[in-house]
């Protein structure tokens, strides 16, 4: 199973649209996981129209219309791997242990908010993934998103893509 992980798209405030390479990846993926800060309900609608499946949550910049359609934390099992998606996890210091305590039922937690790509494992083995932002790199050298491959019961690979 092929996944695209994205967060902090901030459309149309930070960009008018997603980069073409990301749209191509979205359309080829089996599942798109979006970790919040969509900003526009139109963006959610377009992503749902173009992707096979979208799993998302709302972020701190998402208004009542998005919060009415998306949860703060979304949990799903894909190929026997337990995923969660949330926008904010707090500061980088102590993140692994904090997330391990908050999400003991997950194998992978996808998060956003910082716009900083992140890929670590907690002592228990919870994989923490932040795809960065494809439209607002802030202090990062590149706009980014991630892809991942799943096989039954395992996350096979994770790739950070620079735009």
Residue, then its C-alpha position, 0 to 999 in steps of 0.5 A: x500500500x502506498x501512502x502520501x503524508x502531508x501537513x500544513x498546506x495552508x491553501x490558499x494563504x501560503x500558495x494557490x495550489x499544491x505543487x504538481x509533483x505532489x498532486x501526481x503522488x497524491x493521485x498515485x497513492x492508495x491513501x493520503x494522510x493530512x496532519x492539519x492546517x488545511x485552512x480552506x474547506x475547498x482544499x479538503x474537497x479537492x483532495x478528497x475528489x482527487x485521492x483514493x482515500x483521505x485520512x486527516x485531522x484539523x490544525x490550529x489554523x483550521x476554522x469551524x467548517x473544517x473542524x466540523x468535518x475532521x477530528x482533532x485526532x484520527x486513528x485508522x488501521x492500514x494493512x494491520x499497522x495502527x496509525x494516528x494523525x494529529x496536528x500538534x505534539x508540543x515542543x521537540x524536547x521530550x516529544x518521543x516520551x510524551x507521544x509514547x504516553x499519549x498514544x500507547x495504542x499506535x504504531x505510527x503517529x503522523x503530525x504537523x504544525x512545526x513545518x519541520x520534517x521529523x522521523x524518529x522512534x520512541x523507546x517502545x517503537x512508536x514511529x513519529x513522522x512529520x512530513x514538513x510543509x509543501x507550501x510553507x517551508x519557514x526556516x527549512x531549506x525545502x518544501x517537503x512531503x513524505x511517502x511511505x510503503x506498507x506491507x501487511x503488518x509493517x511500515x516498509x519504508x518512509x521517504x522524505x521528498x523535497x520540492 
